[in-house]
Amino acid sequence: MEPIGYEQTPAQLDATFAALADPTRRAILARLIEGEASVTELAKPFAMSQPAISKHLKVLERAGLVSRGRDAARRPVRVEIEPLKAATDWLEEYRRVWEANYARLDALLEALQAPAKPQD
């Protein structure tokens, strides 16, 4: 199964899911969906140091989920949508396969539960 559009290697897909496995990183991404932010702004809601947030950002950067820009002395962090879309597309393929399997199973169960027709 190959993702549609943005193509990710298995290693990139692994990095995406590994990055998303951590609740702090997911919260950072949720915040960045609203718009870019500095490391200081991202660290505010968490009970952890700015260097700890920076480590989480490095994991997100390696996975391609965020990037850092340059705005004078500020280095805003922004979310990158393509790796998330690729992961969603990958999951969508499995959802379609399982839905088809469940539809076939439902049809089989329905056929097995139908009353037998009398033969002449």
C-alpha positions, 0 to 999 in steps of 0.5 A, spaced: 500 500 500 503 506 497 500 513 500 497 517 495 500 524 494 506 525 498 510 519 499 514 517 505 519 511 506 517 506 511 523 510 515 519 516 515 512 513 516 516 510 523 518 517 525 512 520 524 508 515 528 514 515 533 513 522 534 506 522 535 506 517 540 508 522 545 502 526 548 507 532 549 509 532 542 501 531 540 499 537 544 505 541 541 502 539 534 495 541 536 498 548 538 501 549 532 495 547 528 493 554 530 499 558 528 506 558 528 509 559 535 516 560 539 519 555 543 518 559 549 510 560 547 510 552 546 513 551 553 508 555 557 503 550 558 507 545 560 511 543 567 517 542 563 523 546 561 525 550 555 530 545 553 526 539 554 521 542 549 526 543 545 528 536 545 521 534 543 521 539 537 527 536 535 524 529 534 518 532 531 523 536 526 526 529 524 520 526 523 518 532 518 512 534 522 515 541 524 520 546 521 523 552 524 523 559 520 527 565 521 524 572 523 529 577 525 531 574 532 525 569 533 525 562 530 518 561 529 516 553 529 510 551 524 507 545 523 508 541 516 502 538 514 505 533 508 507 528 513 501 528 517 497 527 511 501 521 508 500 518 515 493 519 515 493 516 507 496 510 510 491 509 515 486 510 511 488 504 506 487 500 512 481 502 514 478 501 507 481 494 507 478 492 514 471 495 512 471 491 506 472 485 510 467 487 515 462 488 510 463 481 507 463 478 514 456 481 515 454 478 508 456 471 510 453 472 517 446 474 514 446 469 509 448 463 515 442 466 519 437 466 513 432 461 514 433 455 509 428 455 503 424 448 503 426 444 497 420 441 492 
